[in-house]
Amino acid sequence: QVQLVESGGGSVQAGDSLRLSCAASGRTFSSYCMYWFRQAPGKEREFVAAISWSGGNTYYTDSMKGRFTISRDNAKNTVTLQMNSLKPEDTAVYLCAASTNYWTSAYEANRKIQHWGQGTQVTVSS
């Protein structure tokens, strides 16, 4: 099992940046691929980004490319999501997730990932 705790959310203005972190505990962190998802009120959970076990491969949903960057530090058991040029439509609860598999399909990832954090709220005002 792996336990995930997100931090770094908050309320910002459009155009600002935020850096989210996810701290993992439990089994060996490097045996997991890590993910960020988000869920806005009344909307389905959205796949944001993924990073492979060593960080050598990353994946972003098209709307996040160029603005968001996922990274990980296996020595510190953390994964981060750097979010730049934030927009009001980025407002959501952001969730960290872990899987021993590397999914780049939102369909697969949403249904097969078993380890989830509680989420951290990001609110972007115009």
Backbone as CSV, one residue per row, in Angstrom:
resi,resn,N_x,N_y,N_z,CA_x,CA_y,CA_z,C_x,C_y,C_z
1,GLN,0.828,-1.191,0.000,0.000,0.000,0.000,0.868,1.249,0.000
2,VAL,0.335,2.315,-0.532,1.012,3.607,-0.521,-0.002,4.646,-0.094
3,GLN,0.424,5.525,0.771,-0.431,6.620,1.223,0.038,7.916,0.591
4,LEU,-0.897,8.719,0.135,-0.588,9.936,-0.608,-1.235,11.142,0.058
5,VAL,-0.454,12.193,0.249,-0.957,13.417,0.854,-0.533,14.603,0.000
6,GLU,-1.528,15.321,-0.526,-1.269,16.483,-1.361,-1.180,17.748,-0.516
7,SER,-0.444,18.720,-1.053,-0.355,20.035,-0.415,-0.037,21.068,-1.483
8,GLY,-0.192,22.325,-1.113,0.194,23.402,-2.011,-0.942,24.115,-2.711
9,GLY,-2.165,23.633,-2.522,-3.288,24.310,-3.147,-3.547,25.663,-2.524
10,GLY,-4.428,26.421,-3.154,-4.769,27.735,-2.624,-5.581,28.525,-3.610
11,SER,-5.763,29.795,-3.286,-6.525,30.712,-4.135,-5.561,31.701,-4.766
12,VAL,-5.618,31.798,-6.093,-4.715,32.682,-6.822,-5.490,33.436,-7.888
13,GLN,-4.820,34.394,-8.492,-5.384,35.146,-9.600,-4.988,34.501,-10.927
14,ALA,-5.794,34.748,-11.932,-5.467,34.269,-13.272,-4.077,34.775,-13.678
15,GLY,-3.304,33.866,-14.266,-1.950,34.210,-14.666,-0.891,33.841,-13.641
16,ASP,-1.312,33.574,-12.418,-0.378,33.199,-11.357,0.082,31.756,-11.514
17,SER,1.006,31.376,-10.646,1.532,30.015,-10.620,1.301,29.386,-9.256
18,LEU,1.213,28.067,-9.259,1.143,27.293,-8.028,1.961,26.030,-8.209
19,ARG,2.503,25.556,-7.106,3.254,24.301,-7.132,2.615,23.349,-6.138
20,LEU,2.060,22.272,-6.649,1.454,21.256,-5.806,2.465,20.160,-5.509
21,SER,2.390,19.617,-4.320,3.258,18.510,-3.940,2.424,17.348,-3.435
22,CYS,2.965,16.173,-3.597,2.324,14.964,-3.093,3.399,14.128,-2.404
23,ALA,3.206,13.894,-1.133,4.143,13.091,-0.364,3.612,11.668,-0.249
24,ALA,4.453,10.705,-0.545,4.050,9.304,-0.517,4.760,8.561,0.602
25,SER,4.041,7.668,1.215,4.621,6.805,2.231,4.130,5.392,1.995
26,GLY,4.814,4.442,2.564,4.420,3.060,2.388,5.448,2.303,1.584
27,ARG,4.993,1.582,0.581,5.887,0.774,-0.225,6.868,1.641,-1.010
28,THR,7.840,1.038,-1.614,8.890,1.735,-2.337,8.304,2.677,-3.375
29,PHE,8.584,3.958,-3.213,8.007,4.996,-4.074,8.382,4.779,-5.527
30,SER,9.605,4.375,-5.763,10.072,4.251,-7.146,9.424,3.096,-7.894
31,SER,8.659,2.277,-7.220,7.939,1.198,-7.901,6.593,1.660,-8.440
32,TYR,6.281,2.948,-8.222,5.010,3.504,-8.670,5.197,4.575,-9.723
33,CYS,4.337,4.535,-10.721,4.148,5.682,-11.585,3.190,6.615,-10.858
34,MET,3.381,7.894,-11.070,2.595,8.882,-10.332,1.766,9.728,-11.292
35,TYR,0.642,10.165,-10.784,-0.345,10.872,-11.609,-0.919,12.068,-10.859
36,TRP,-1.361,13.033,-11.644,-2.201,14.101,-11.131,-3.503,14.096,-11.938
37,PHE,-4.593,14.203,-11.207,-5.929,14.363,-11.773,-6.537,15.612,-11.155
38,ARG,-7.643,16.040,-11.725,-8.382,17.127,-11.109,-9.874,16.897,-11.315
39,GLN,-10.651,17.448,-10.392,-12.099,17.324,-10.499,-12.746,18.624,-10.076
40,ALA,-13.453,19.219,-11.002,-14.192,20.444,-10.734,-15.615,20.087,-10.333
41,PRO,-16.294,20.959,-9.611,-17.661,20.666,-9.180,-18.572,20.339,-10.359
42,GLY,-19.279,19.233,-10.258,-20.222,18.856,-11.291,-19.601,18.273,-12.540
43,LYS,-18.283,18.064,-12.519,-17.601,17.526,-13.701,-16.916,16.211,-13.371
44,GLU,-16.612,15.456,-14.399,-15.909,14.192,-14.219,-14.447,14.449,-13.863
45,ARG,-13.846,13.478,-13.235,-12.432,13.560,-12.916,-11.620,13.594,-14.207
46,GLU,-10.659,14.509,-14.273,-9.889,14.758,-15.488,-8.422,14.381,-15.280
47,PHE,-7.889,13.659,-16.223,-6.486,13.246,-16.204,-5.634,14.477,-16.525
48,VAL,-4.664,14.791,-15.671,-3.828,15.970,-15.879,-2.457,15.575,-16.414
49,ALA,-1.743,14.704,-15.673,-0.371,14.380,-16.048,0.044,13.068,-15.413
50,ALA,1.066,12.469,-16.016,1.623,11.222,-15.494,3.133,11.270,-15.602
51,ILE,3.792,10.528,-14.709,5.246,10.422,-14.761,5.625,8.987,-14.425
52,SER,6.566,8.454,-15.190,6.951,7.059,-15.025,7.817,6.848,-13.782
53,TRP,8.188,5.621,-13.528,8.838,5.229,-12.276,10.087,6.055,-11.956
54,SER,10.941,6.256,-12.967,12.175,7.001,-12.726,12.068,8.452,-13.146
55,GLY,10.933,8.803,-13.734,10.739,10.160,-14.222,11.173,10.361,-15.650
56,GLY,11.591,9.291,-16.314,12.087,9.422,-17.676,11.018,9.701,-18.710
57,ASN,9.791,9.362,-18.388,8.670,9.613,-19.302,7.587,10.398,-18.586
58,THR,7.043,11.364,-19.294,5.933,12.143,-18.766,4.847,12.247,-19.822
59,TYR,3.652,12.490,-19.357,2.494,12.601,-20.254,1.593,13.696,-19.713
60,TYR,1.035,14.487,-20.622,0.127,15.559,-20.241,-1.114,15.516,-21.127
61,THR,-2.244,15.790,-20.523,-3.438,16.033,-21.319,-3.187,17.289,-22.145
62,ASP,-3.684,17.306,-23.373,-3.355,18.375,-24.312,-3.556,19.776,-23.735
63,SER,-4.625,19.972,-22.999,-4.927,21.315,-22.497,-3.936,21.774,-21.426
64,MET,-3.137,20.868,-20.894,-2.158,21.208,-19.861,-0.749,21.404,-20.422
65,LYS,-0.528,20.932,-21.632,0.821,20.993,-22.187,1.311,22.429,-22.267
66,GLY,2.557,22.626,-21.863,3.158,23.938,-21.930,2.901,24.801,-20.707
67,ARG,1.898,24.459,-19.912,1.605,25.234,-18.695,1.932,24.458,-17.424
68,PHE,1.738,23.149,-17.474,1.942,22.311,-16.290,3.179,21.438,-16.489
69,THR,3.894,21.190,-15.397,5.052,20.308,-15.431,5.006,19.357,-14.237
70,ILE,5.069,18.070,-14.528,5.106,17.069,-13.470,6.550,16.621,-13.284
71,SER,6.935,16.415,-12.038,8.281,15.934,-11.738,8.227,15.092,-10.469
72,ARG,9.287,14.360,-10.228,9.314,13.537,-9.023,10.719,13.498,-8.453
73,ASP,10.792,13.246,-7.167,12.060,13.077,-6.471,11.955,11.772,-5.694
74,ASN,12.553,10.723,-6.224,12.429,9.416,-5.584,13.172,9.336,-4.254
75,ALA,14.140,10.192,-4.060,14.857,10.212,-2.781,13.997,10.815,-1.675
76,LYS,13.074,11.687,-2.066,12.209,12.355,-1.084,10.787,11.832,-1.110
77,ASN,10.521,10.839,-1.974,9.169,10.269,-2.089,8.115,11.332,-2.369
78,THR,8.426,12.217,-3.301,7.485,13.271,-3.627,7.311,13.412,-5.137
79,VAL,6.133,13.839,-5.510,5.849,14.216,-6.884,5.246,15.611,-6.838
80,THR,5.610,16.429,-7.804,5.121,17.800,-7.821,4.432,18.103,-9.143
81,LEU,3.578,19.100,-9.102,2.936,19.613,-10.301,3.101,21.128,-10.293
82,GLN,3.952,21.617,-11.171,4.145,23.057,-11.321,3.116,23.559,-12.320
83,MET,2.306,24.492,-11.886,1.236,25.020,-12.736,1.473,26.502,-12.969
84,ASN,1.635,26.865,-14.220,1.881,28.259,-14.596,0.726,28.800,-15.428
85,SER,0.652,30.103,-15.518,-0.376,30.769,-16.331,-1.757,30.204,-16.026
86,LEU,-2.083,30.149,-14.764,-3.353,29.543,-14.362,-4.546,30.332,-14.868
87,LYS,-5.601,29.583,-15.166,-6.833,30.144,-15.700,-7.986,29.798,-14.764
88,PRO,-9.049,30.562,-14.787,-10.205,30.228,-13.942,-10.707,28.807,-14.173
89,GLU,-10.605,28.313,-15.395,-11.063,26.954,-15.680,-10.152,25.875,-15.098
90,ASP,-9.034,26.273,-14.522,-8.178,25.310,-13.811,-8.662,25.071,-12.382
91,THR,-9.669,25.812,-11.956,-10.208,25.640,-10.610,-10.756,24.234,-10.435
92,ALA,-10.271,23.537,-9.423,-10.666,22.147,-9.186,-9.967,21.636,-7.928
93,VAL,-10.385,20.471,-7.499,-9.620,19.713,-6.514,-8.609,18.877,-7.287
94,TYR,-7.352,19.007,-6.928,-6.291,18.280,-7.608,-5.892,17.076,-6.749
95,LEU,-5.884,15.918,-7.399,-5.618,14.674,-6.700,-4.358,14.004,-7.221
96,CYS,-3.588,13.503,-6.302,-2.401,12.716,-6.610,-2.807,11.243,-6.614
97,ALA,-2.193,10.466,-7.491,-2.514,9.046,-7.569,-1.264,8.251,-7.905
98,ALA,-1.298,6.968,-7.586,-0.146,6.100,-7.815,-0.591,4.770,-8.376
99,SER,0.224,4.239,-9.270,-0.046,2.932,-9.845,1.274,2.274,-10.203
100,THR,1.323,0.962,-10.135,2.533,0.261,-10.569,2.619,0.202,-12.091
101,ASN,1.563,0.618,-12.761,1.537,0.674,-14.218,1.559,2.114,-14.704
102,TYR,2.049,2.288,-15.932,2.126,3.618,-16.540,0.996,3.726,-17.546
103,TRP,0.002,4.546,-17.215,-1.156,4.737,-18.074,-1.080,6.113,-18.716
104,THR,-1.295,6.174,-20.024,-1.447,7.462,-20.700,-2.846,7.622,-21.260
105,SER,-3.662,6.631,-21.052,-5.060,6.698,-21.440,-5.884,7.120,-20.234
106,ALA,-6.627,8.206,-20.382,-7.468,8.663,-19.284,-8.481,7.591,-18.899
107,TYR,-8.996,6.892,-19.891,-9.979,5.834,-19.636,-9.379,4.754,-18.746
108,GLU,-8.181,4.292,-19.123,-7.525,3.239,-18.340,-7.134,3.747,-16.958
109,ALA,-6.546,4.937,-16.932,-6.038,5.466,-15.667,-7.156,5.663,-14.657
110,ASN,-8.256,6.228,-15.084,-9.360,6.487,-14.158,-9.931,5.202,-13.570
111,ARG,-9.873,4.134,-14.329,-10.526,2.892,-13.891,-9.587,1.933,-13.188
112,LYS,-8.280,2.071,-13.438,-7.370,1.048,-12.928,-6.447,1.530,-11.814
113,ILE,-6.287,2.833,-11.659,-5.463,3.331,-10.567,-6.185,3.082,-9.249
114,GLN,-5.446,2.547,-8.280,-6.066,2.137,-7.023,-5.675,2.999,-5.834
115,HIS,-4.626,3.802,-5.967,-4.149,4.584,-4.827,-4.351,6.065,-5.107
116,TRP,-5.122,6.696,-4.241,-5.485,8.093,-4.423,-5.263,8.886,-3.146
117,GLY,-4.877,10.152,-3.331,-4.850,11.058,-2.202,-6.211,11.689,-2.006
118,GLN,-6.304,12.555,-1.001,-7.580,13.213,-0.677,-7.812,14.460,-1.515
119,GLY,-6.761,15.005,-2.059,-6.912,16.173,-2.918,-6.586,17.483,-2.234
120,THR,-6.262,18.470,-3.048,-6.016,19.822,-2.563,-6.730,20.794,-3.500
121,GLN,-7.398,21.775,-2.915,-8.219,22.695,-3.693,-7.365,23.786,-4.336
122,VAL,-7.607,24.002,-5.608,-7.002,25.118,-6.338,-8.135,25.979,-6.873
123,THR,-8.101,27.250,-6.535,-9.119,28.185,-6.994,-8.434,29.330,-7.708
124,VAL,-8.825,29.556,-8.955,-8.244,30.620,-9.766,-9.339,31.617,-10.103
125,SER,-9.138,32.841,-9.690,-10.134,33.882,-9.948,-9.649,34.805,-11.065
126,SER,-10.618,35.369,-11.763,-10.272,36.226,-12.907,-10.076,37.657,-12.480
